[in-house]
Amino acid sequence: MVPLKYLQAYPATLQDKVRALIAQERLGEHLARRYPARHDVQSDKALYAYVAALKQQHLRNAPGIDKVLYDARLDVLRNALGLHTAVSRVQGGRLKAKKEIRVASLFKAAAPEFLQMIVVHELAHLKEMDHNKAFYQLCTHMLPDYHQLEFDLRVYLTWRELPPTINVNQRE
């Protein structure tokens, strides 16, 4: 039985469907059919503009974001796909907080829907710090199919970690 570390919280029936696709070596094909496109947000500058546009559209009154970038170490060091931080510094006699959003570099080659889901998740942390009901309501307000995209993203991460012998002809 293939361990599905990204899907452990989901019902066994969904996990079994993913395992069946893996056994048939069709998981990559399934994902490519559902998400055929790749986004063109490749630089940190383009990512900042992308995040700023989503923030302006959905969270105008939320605090500003000082820095947005792709981080190659993020998924390895912190076991995270995106990260929202507030760094406080003393400048003169004032305390200034810099808000940053970092997105794992693996999403440079992902479907635009996955990048949007990660950005929406991190933007929601501007209003709600905890992963509570209000947080997920805000996520679905900004992205109505948020939960489906989160599941599909977890399936994508599962596929990326399959041994090279499985779906070798479908890898990016």
C-alpha positions as a printed NumPy array, in Angstrom:
array([[  0.   ,   0.   ,   0.   ],
       [  1.413,   3.389,  -1.059],
       [  1.591,   5.853,   1.874],
       [ -0.251,   9.092,   1.082],
       [  1.22 ,  11.548,   3.582],
       [ -0.485,  14.583,   2.019],
       [ -3.904,  12.904,   2.011],
       [ -4.028,  11.302,   5.464],
       [ -6.853,  13.563,   6.704],
       [ -9.128,  12.644,   3.793],
       [-11.631,   9.758,   3.746],
       [-10.351,   6.287,   2.868],
       [-12.528,   6.193,  -0.258],
       [-10.688,   9.199,  -1.739],
       [ -7.329,   7.755,  -0.757],
       [ -8.26 ,   4.466,  -2.422],
       [ -9.131,   6.28 ,  -5.667],
       [ -5.708,   7.971,  -5.647],
       [ -4.002,   4.645,  -4.89 ],
       [ -5.851,   3.046,  -7.815],
       [ -4.613,   5.783, -10.175],
       [ -1.082,   5.238,  -8.875],
       [ -1.337,   1.474,  -9.365],
       [ -2.558,   2.002, -12.94 ],
       [  0.228,   4.576, -13.482],
       [ -2.406,   7.136, -14.478],
       [ -2.15 ,   9.731, -11.711],
       [  0.067,  12.081, -13.742],
       [ -2.241,  11.708, -16.744],
       [ -5.255,  12.487, -14.545],
       [ -3.626,  15.653, -13.192],
       [ -2.46 ,  16.772, -16.649],
       [ -6.002,  16.406, -17.951],
       [ -7.496,  18.424, -15.077],
       [ -4.75 ,  21.077, -15.03 ],
       [ -3.133,  21.273, -18.48 ],
       [ -1.841,  24.86 , -18.281],
       [  1.219,  26.287, -16.55 ],
       [  1.251,  29.846, -15.277],
       [  3.711,  32.478, -16.438],
       [  4.373,  34.098, -13.036],
       [  8.064,  33.205, -12.982],
       [  9.891,  36.068, -11.255],
       [  9.583,  37.484,  -7.751],
       [  8.501,  40.787,  -9.272],
       [  5.7  ,  39.1  , -11.245],
       [  4.68 ,  37.144,  -8.137],
       [  4.491,  40.369,  -6.111],
       [  2.246,  41.936,  -8.775],
       [  0.073,  38.798,  -8.852],
       [ -0.337,  38.77 ,  -5.056],
       [ -0.976,  42.538,  -4.928],
       [ -3.723,  42.225,  -7.548],
       [ -5.467,  39.417,  -5.614],
       [ -5.125,  41.38 ,  -2.382],
       [ -6.581,  44.498,  -3.996],
       [ -9.485,  42.489,  -5.395],
       [-10.438,  40.709,  -2.152],
       [ -8.716,  42.297,   0.87 ],
       [ -8.443,  46.047,   0.301],
       [ -8.501,  46.895,   4.015],
       [ -5.929,  44.278,   5.031],
       [ -2.409,  45.405,   5.946],
       [  0.009,  45.934,   3.077],
       [  2.554,  43.372,   1.99 ],
       [  6.185,  44.455,   1.896],
       [  7.789,  41.471,   0.211],
       [  6.66 ,  38.531,  -1.933],
       [  9.034,  35.953,  -3.354],
       [  9.611,  32.383,  -4.425],
       [ 11.691,  30.495,  -1.868],
       [ 13.63 ,  27.412,  -3.001],
       [ 14.252,  26.269,   0.592],
       [ 10.684,  26.612,   1.813],
       [  9.345,  23.104,   1.205],
       [ 12.521,  21.466,   2.496],
       [ 13.21 ,  23.5  ,   5.63 ],
       [  9.759,  24.304,   6.894],
       [  7.666,  21.55 ,   5.313],
       [  5.409,  24.312,   3.974],
       [  4.173,  25.336,   0.557],
       [  3.745,  28.986,   1.395],
       [  4.609,  31.155,   4.344],
       [  3.221,  34.382,   5.708],
       [  5.447,  36.197,   8.198],
       [  5.447,  39.497,  10.022],
       [  8.941,  40.616,  10.943],
       [  9.091,  43.348,  13.579],
       [ 12.067,  45.7  ,  13.666],
       [ 12.926,  48.754,  15.71 ],
       [ 13.737,  51.721,  13.506],
       [ 14.614,  54.781,  15.516],
       [ 12.001,  55.047,  18.226],
       [  9.367,  53.137,  16.286],
       [  8.465,  49.508,  15.9  ],
       [  7.828,  48.578,  12.26 ],
       [  6.295,  45.333,  11.071],
       [  7.203,  44.029,   7.617],
       [  4.786,  41.499,   6.161],
       [  6.193,  38.883,   3.793],
       [  4.708,  36.088,   1.709],
       [  6.974,  33.319,   0.469],
       [  5.84 ,  30.661,  -1.999],
       [  7.716,  27.4  ,  -2.516],
       [  9.679,  27.467,  -5.775],
       [  8.154,  24.197,  -6.912],
       [  5.058,  26.231,  -7.82 ],
       [  6.915,  28.026, -10.612],
       [  6.113,  25.007, -12.794],
       [  2.633,  24.308, -11.433],
       [ -0.853,  24.928, -12.736],
       [ -2.143,  28.501, -12.267],
       [ -4.942,  27.18 , -10.055],
       [ -2.401,  25.76 ,  -7.588],
       [ -0.473,  29.027,  -7.398],
       [ -3.717,  30.915,  -6.863],
       [ -4.747,  28.536,  -4.069],
       [ -1.428,  28.977,  -2.256],
       [ -1.576,  32.778,  -2.594],
       [ -5.202,  32.902,  -1.392],
       [ -4.22 ,  30.773,   1.603],
       [ -1.359,  33.107,   2.526],
       [ -3.451,  36.241,   1.943],
       [ -6.144,  34.876,   4.254],
       [ -3.53 ,  34.89 ,   7.013],
       [ -3.486,  38.696,   6.798],
       [ -6.946,  38.648,   8.419],
       [ -7.016,  35.288,  10.229],
       [ -3.82 ,  33.885,  11.717],
       [ -5.22 ,  30.479,  12.71 ],
       [ -6.609,  27.75 ,  10.487],
       [-10.101,  28.062,  11.902],
       [-13.608,  28.254,  10.435],
       [-13.323,  31.994,   9.704],
       [-10.013,  31.402,   7.91 ],
       [-11.478,  28.792,   5.565],
       [-14.606,  30.908,   4.993],
       [-12.327,  33.74 ,   3.877],
       [-10.426,  31.357,   1.577],
       [-13.66 ,  30.177,  -0.065],
       [-14.859,  33.775,  -0.365],
       [-11.723,  34.626,  -2.367],
       [-11.642,  31.307,  -4.241],
       [-14.985,  29.429,  -4.258],
       [-13.451,  26.036,  -5.169],
       [-10.662,  26.421,  -2.601],
       [-11.256,  23.042,  -0.924],
       [-11.239,  21.097,  -4.214],
       [ -8.04 ,  22.867,  -5.267],
       [ -6.426,  22.102,  -1.918],
       [ -7.242,  18.417,  -2.355],
       [ -5.977,  18.397,  -5.951],
       [ -2.807,  20.184,  -4.856],
       [ -2.231,  17.458,  -2.28 ],
       [ -2.718,  14.851,  -5.016],
       [ -0.189,  16.759,  -7.161],
       [  2.332,  16.723,  -4.3  ],
       [  1.733,  12.994,  -3.854],
       [  2.418,  12.452,  -7.573],
       [  5.621,  14.532,  -7.405],
       [  6.976,  12.276,  -4.662],
       [  6.273,   8.994,  -6.424],
       [  9.371,   6.938,  -7.21 ],
       [ 10.822,   7.762, -10.652],
       [  9.784,   4.365, -12.02 ],
       [  6.114,   5.289, -11.628],
       [  4.758,   7.727, -14.231],
       [  8.29 ,   8.348, -15.487],
       [  7.029,   9.333, -18.933],
       [  4.599,  11.866, -17.44 ],
       [  6.965,  13.782, -15.164],
       [  7.71 ,  17.44 , -15.814]])
